[in-house]
């Protein structure tokens, strides 16, 4: 899934030489009829999370473009993918998220996408289409958004009633020993900033960071544990030891429906965090038209429906609404797709090295 990106070492990466980041690929054999924007023949490599490179997602593309030898490479998290790309790994299209655009453009790893070559572009909900973080110049974007999700509070409905409505639930002594906190500097600090009433959780002054640090240290005696993966936190909820944590609509659904665990999701009144992900074209691809075609393919309404129904993601293509029931639309909030604009889109803070220092001090502190 898309929520655990360990980005601490990226600050150092920005200072490193980008020599060797470019990639050379075999020149594909063009189909005899290929002209202009027609799709080339040759090998195209998509580098992505495992969930969206299954045959269910990719077989329609292979059938539509038989001249393209579509190959798949899978990563577990974006830090892993970035390290391999810097080491010379070759791919054409990559599944990335908004918070990775700055480091990847700094390292000159991305090719701007021509939105004129994305037929579904005008069907993308305006919030996604107009995101400032993806813009790469007139008619160009660094990434085509495909899906998004909210990160709010996941809680045990048999332990907490009424539902928590604030990030301050993660600091409430009433839940001592049953609070789980994400072991991730960016999200932990941003959540705490929101609990303190700061409106922009990814741009904090030194004074605000010190207040966040103090609150996080005060929280430590209240914690059951920290977690690094969704599997870890899910197991804590299954056991009944965890009552409240940062969480996701999809995980709450799976715990409730698959395991019978009384868990629900709610967005705090201070605003949820949100991730926005999509597909980008890697620098130096020899299959630019095929790459654009694959990026567009991920906006196919039928695939977007899978993401809504199976993953409970918010998706970018408005045409998906024609394929969903009213219940499915409401379940993920697509009846009001602009609602995600009210959440705080996750980005890498410009002074993230300082955030990492603060988090290290919190971890080392004795309450």
N, C-alpha and C positions, 0 to 999 in steps of 0.2 A: 504494500500500500504506500501512500504518498506522504506520510506524516513524520517520519523520523529521519531527517537529513542532518547528519552531523557535520556542521559547517565550520567548526572552530579553526581547523588548519588552513582554511581557504584564505584567511587574512595573510598568512605567511606566503601562500601561493601567489598572491597578487604582487609581491615584491620580487618574485623569482623571474628569471629570464623566460620569455615565451619561445625561445629558439627551440625548434623541433616540434612545436605544437601542430604545425600544418601536417597534412596527410596526403600522400600520393596514392592514387588508385589506378588500377589497370584501365586503359581507355576502352569504353564499351563499344561494341559493334552496333552501329546505328541500323535500325530497320530501314529497308530500301525506301519505304514511303514516308519515313519520318522527316517532317519539315516543321520549321517554326516551333510552335509550342507542343508538337506531338511528342509522345513519350518515347524515349530511347530504348534500345535493346541493351541488355547487359545486367550486371549484378548490382543490386541495391541492398544495402544493409541497414536495417532499422535496429536501433539500440534502445531498449525500453525495459520497464518493469514487466514481469512475467504475465501479469493479468491481462494485458492488452495486446499480446503477440501470439495468442492462441489461433488455431485454425478458424474459430468462430469469427475472429476479427479480421484475419488476413486472407482467408480463402476467396472471398469476393473480389479482392484486389487482384489476386493471382489469376482469377478467371477473366477479369476485365482486361488485364495487361499480360497476356501470356509471354510476351517478348521480354518481360522483366523477371530475372531470377532473384526473387525476394528472399533474402537471408535474414535470420533473426539472431540477435545477441541480447542477452539478458543481464541486468544488474540488480543488486539488492537495494542499493541506495545511491544517490547522486554523487556523493564523495568518491565512491568506488569507480563510478563511470568516468568522472573527471580525471582521476588519477590514471586510468587506463588510456584515456584519450591523450593526455600529456605524455604518456609513455610510448605513443605511436600507434595505438589501436585505431583501426580504420572502420569508419561507419559513415553513413550518409544522412540519416534522419535520426533524431534523438528525442526522447520524451523528457522534457525538463519542466521546471516550475519557475514562477516569476522571480523567486529569491535567488535563483542561480544565473539569471541573465547578466547582472553586472560583472560577475567574475568571469563568465564565459566570453563576454565581449571584450573584457580587459585582456584576456589571454588570446584573443583573436581566433576563437574556435567556431564562431557562428557566421553563417552567410545570411544576409537579409532576405526575407521572403517577400516576393512580389505578390501582393494581395490580388492583383488582376489575374493571377494564375491559380487562385483559390475560388472556384465557382460558388462555394457556399459562403463566402466571406460576407456578403450582404445579408445573409440570414442569421448571422451571429448576433446574439443579444448586444445592444449598444454598450452596456457596461463592460463586457469583455472586449469588444472591438476597439473601444476608446481608451483602454487602460494605458496610462502614461508610461508604465514600466516596460511595455512591449514595443513601443514606437521606435522605428529605425529610419525615419525620414518619410518624405511624401510617398504614400502608396506602399510603404515597406514596413514590415514588423520583424522583430527578432524571433517571435514565437507566435503561433496561432493557438489561442486558448481553446481547449477541448472540454475540460472538466474542472470542477472546483468542489470544495467541501468546507464545512464549518467545523471549528474546534471550540467546543464549549465545555459544559459540565456533564459528566456521566455519573449517575448516582443510583444507589439501590433504593427502589421505591418502597421496599418493606422496612427500611431503616430510617429514611428521611421523608417526612411529611409535615408541612407542605413542601413542594419541590424547591430546591435552592434557586435563587434568582440573581445571585451576585457572585463574582469571583472571590468575594470574601468568604464564601463557604469553605474554601481551601485553607482558611486561616481561623476557622471557628473552633474554639475550645470544646464546643458541644460534640464535636466529632473526633476528639483526641484518640489517636491510635488507629484511626480508620481513614485517614486522609492519605492519598497517594499523589506525589508530585513528579512531574517529568524531569528527568535528569538531562536537561538540555538548556543551556544558558539562555539562548534567545527567547524561547517560549516561557521559561520560568520567570525571567525578568519582565517580559512584556505583560504576562498575566498579573504579576505583582504590581506593576505600574498602574494597570487598569483598576486593581483593587484599591489602590491609593487615590484614585480619582484623576490620574493623569490622562489627558485626552489623546495624546499621540504616543502610543506605547513603544514605538520603534525609534523615536528621537527623544532622548532624555538628557537633561543637563547632569553635570557631576553631582549637584545637590540632590537631584531626583534619584540618581543611581545609588547614592549613599542611603537615602530613605528606603529604597527597594532592598538594599543589602540588609539593613536593620530588620525589616519586616520578614525577610526570608530566614534570617538567623532565629528570630522569635518563633517562627513556624516549626523549626526542626523538632522540638519535643512533641509536637502534635502529630507527626508523621508516622504512618505505618511503614512506609518505605518510599524510595525513589524508583522510577522505572525507566527503561531505555527502549523497550519494544512493546508493540500492542499485545503480543502474546503474553508478556509478563503482567501487564495491567489486567488483561482479561482473566487470567488465572486468579488474580487477587479478588476480583469480583465474584468469580465462580465459588471460591472458598467462603465468601461472606466476610472476609477480613476487611476488604475495601468497601467503603460506603460512598466515597466521592473522589473524583479526580478530573483532570482534563480528559476529554473524550470526544467521541465522534458519533454521528447519527448511525453510520454503518455498523460500528462495533456494538452499539447498544442494541440495534436490531438483531444482529447475529446472536448475541448472548441471550436475548429474550426469546427469539424464535427457534434457534437451533439447540440451545442448552437449557431453556426454561428458567433462566436467571432473571429475577425481577429487576431489570435495569432500564433506565430511560435516559434520554439526552435532553438538555435544555440549553438555550443560549442566554448567557448572563446579560443583565440590563446594561452593563458597561460596554457591551459589544463582544461578540465572539471573535476569535481569530479566524482567518480564512486562508486556505491554500488555493492557488490557481495554477493549473498545469496544462501543458499542451505539447505541441511538436515543433521542433526547430530543425533547420537544415545546417549540417556541419560544413565548415569551411573547406573548399576545394573539391566538393563532390563533382564527379564526372557524369552524374546523372541528374542534372538540375530539374528537368521537366518531370522525370519519374519521381523525384523527391517531392516536388510540389504536388504531384498527383496523389502521393501517399499521405501527405499532410492533409490534403483535402478529403481523402478517404476517411480519415478518422472523424470527420464531421458528418459522415453519412447518418441520416436520421435513424436507420435501423441499428447502427452501432451505438449511437447516443442513447437509444432506448435501453440497450443492454446495460449501459452504465447507470441509468436511472433505476431500473428494476432490480438488477442484481447487486449493484454496489451502493445504491442510494446516493449517487453523486449528483450535484447540480451540473448541468451540461450547457454547452455554449450555443448550439444550433436551435433556433426557435422552431424549426420545422419538426422537431421531435414531438411537439405538443399535439400534432395531428395523429400520432401513433399511440398516445398514452390515454389511459382512463383518467377521469377526474380525480380518483383516489390516488393514483400513481403521481399525478401532477402535484397534488397537495402534500404528499408524503415527503417530497424533497424540497418543497418550496418553490417549484416552478410556476405556481400560480402568481408569484410575485418575484420574478427573477432578479429584479433590482435590489431585493432585500440583501443580497450578498454585498452590495455596495455599502451597506451599513456596518458590515464587519470590518475588522482591521486586517487588510491584506498583508500577509507575512513577507517581509523583506529582510535583507541582511543590513543591520544598522551600520552607518558609515564609520562608527567608532567601535566596531565589534570586538576589537582586541581588548578594549577597556571592559566591555561586558564580560569577556572571558575571565579577566582578572577578578572582577567582582564575584563571579560565580565560583571561582576557585577559593576566594576568601570565605564565601558562604559555606562551602563544603568543608573547609578546614576549621571553621569556627566552632567553639563550644558555647551553647546557648547560656 
